[in-house]
């Protein structure tokens, strides 16, 4: 599904001009609208940190020159999507340019930690968007339930469910989910 480039450009302009307010986290664009996200809770950020640490320890062997890093935008203008995943794996050299966002072809993995305020977005909308962008792997971690899902194969036709405490395989990486904590 393509989007009118002029309409998307206007949404992007609005998103870029929004003031950053306390409690307001990320700004995304989806389904023809600017979406304001609440700031994540500390346990959410702890999950991001612990997954990033494990990935960054393995990336020098599997993908030299790549890092697991959060806080960056992911944009697909053709789909009319601006997302800000919790964590992505990409070449560290991609940080050294003037582009405002990463392009989908640069990303090997997107990690989303389910929020308490809008879990449906992580389970449905973001999975759909990342699959449509052609991102090879999507890891969903749900601290509300102590579970998660690894989506892989083209279009995320395969999914592997897990519970906190399991050792899981995400592409070429192994993650120990016993380091993750639930929100409660």
ZAMARGU-4260 file (C-alpha; in steps of 0.2 Angstrom, whole numbers, plus 5000, padded with zeros to 4 digits):
<rodrens>
0) 5000/5000/5000 | 5008/5016/4995 | 5004/5033/5002 | 5003/5050/4993 | 5021/5057/4995
5) 5015/5075/4998 | 5003/5070/5012 | 5017/5060/5020 | 5029/5074/5018 | 5016/5086/5027
10) 5014/5073/5041 | 5033/5072/5043 | 5034/5090/5044 | 5021/5091/5058 | 5030/5077/5067
15) 5046/5086/5066 | 5039/5102/5073 | 5030/5094/5088 | 5038/5100/5105 | 5045/5087/5116
20) 5035/5087/5132 | 5038/5078/5148 | 5030/5061/5148 | 5028/5062/5129 | 5040/5049/5122
25) 5041/5045/5103 | 5032/5052/5088 | 5027/5040/5075 | 5017/5041/5058 | 5005/5027/5054
30) 4989/5025/5045 | 4989/5043/5039 | 4991/5050/5056 | 5004/5057/5068 | 5004/5046/5084
35) 5011/5052/5100 | 5018/5038/5112 | 5020/5039/5130 | 5037/5038/5138 | 5041/5020/5143
40) 5043/5014/5161 | 5059/5009/5168 | 5056/4990/5167 | 5053/4993/5148 | 5070/5001/5147
45) 5078/4988/5157 | 5072/4975/5144 | 5079/4985/5130 | 5096/4987/5139 | 5097/4968/5143
50) 5093/4963/5125 | 5105/4975/5118 | 5119/4969/5129 | 5117/4951/5123 | 5116/4956/5105
55) 5131/4968/5106 | 5141/4954/5114 | 5137/4942/5099 | 5137/4954/5084 | 5156/4955/5082
60) 5156/4937/5078 | 5140/4936/5067 | 5139/4953/5059 | 5155/4963/5062 | 5152/4982/5061
65) 5134/4980/5067 | 5126/4986/5083 | 5110/4984/5093 | 5104/5002/5097 | 5088/5010/5102
70) 5081/5027/5101 | 5082/5029/5082 | 5068/5032/5069 | 5064/5019/5055 | 5056/5027/5040
75) 5048/5020/5024 | 5041/5034/5015 | 5033/5023/5002 | 5022/5015/5015 | 5020/5031/5024
80) 5027/5024/5040 | 5039/5032/5053 | 5042/5021/5068 | 5054/5022/5082 | 5057/5004/5088
85) 5064/5001/5105 | 5079/4992/5098 | 5086/4989/5080 | 5102/4980/5074 | 5110/4989/5060
90) 5128/4994/5053 | 5136/5006/5065 | 5142/5016/5050 | 5124/5021/5047 | 5125/5032/5062
95) 5137/5043/5053 | 5127/5052/5040 | 5114/5066/5039 | 5099/5056/5036 | 5085/5059/5049
100) 5080/5040/5050 | 5086/5023/5046 | 5079/5014/5030 | 5072/4997/5031 | 5085/4989/5021
105) 5098/4994/5034 | 5089/4984/5048 | 5092/4966/5052 | 5081/4965/5068 | 5068/4976/5076
110) 5064/4973/5095 | 5048/4980/5102 | 5045/4979/5121 | 5026/4979/5124 | 5020/4994/5132
115) 5006/4995/5145 | 4997/5009/5137 | 4995/5002/5119 | 5000/4984/5118 | 4989/4981/5102
120) 5001/4992/5092 | 5016/4981/5096 | 5007/4965/5092 | 4997/4970/5077 | 5002/4986/5069
125) 5021/4986/5071 | 5022/4968/5066 | 5013/4972/5050 | 5023/4987/5046 | 5040/4979/5049
130) 5035/4964/5038 | 5029/4976/5025 | 5046/4985/5026 | 5055/4968/5023 | 5064/4968/5040
135) 5070/4950/5042 | 5067/4948/5060 | 5055/4955/5073 | 5056/4951/5092 | 5041/4955/5103
140) 5044/4955/5121 | 5029/4956/5133 | 5034/4961/5151 | 5015/4961/5155 | 5014/4942/5153
145) 5032/4937/5154 | 5031/4930/5136 | 5036/4935/5119 | 5037/4930/5100 | 5050/4929/5087
150) 5044/4933/5070 | 5055/4927/5055 | 5054/4921/5037 | 5048/4933/5024 | 5032/4941/5029
155) 5034/4934/5046 | 5026/4918/5041 | 5034/4909/5055 | 5032/4913/5074 | 5040/4905/5089
160) 5032/4909/5106 | 5043/4909/5122 | 5041/4912/5140 | 5053/4923/5151 | 5067/4911/5157
165) 5069/4902/5140 | 5084/4903/5129 | 5078/4908/5112 | 5086/4909/5095 | 5083/4925/5085
170) 5091/4923/5068 | 5110/4919/5072 | 5109/4925/5090 | 5104/4917/5106 | 5096/4927/5120
175) 5094/4922/5138 | 5077/4928/5143 | 5079/4924/5161 | 5087/4942/5163 | 5070/4950/5158
180) 5057/4955/5171 | 5039/4957/5171 | 5030/4974/5175 | 5022/4967/5190
</rodrens>
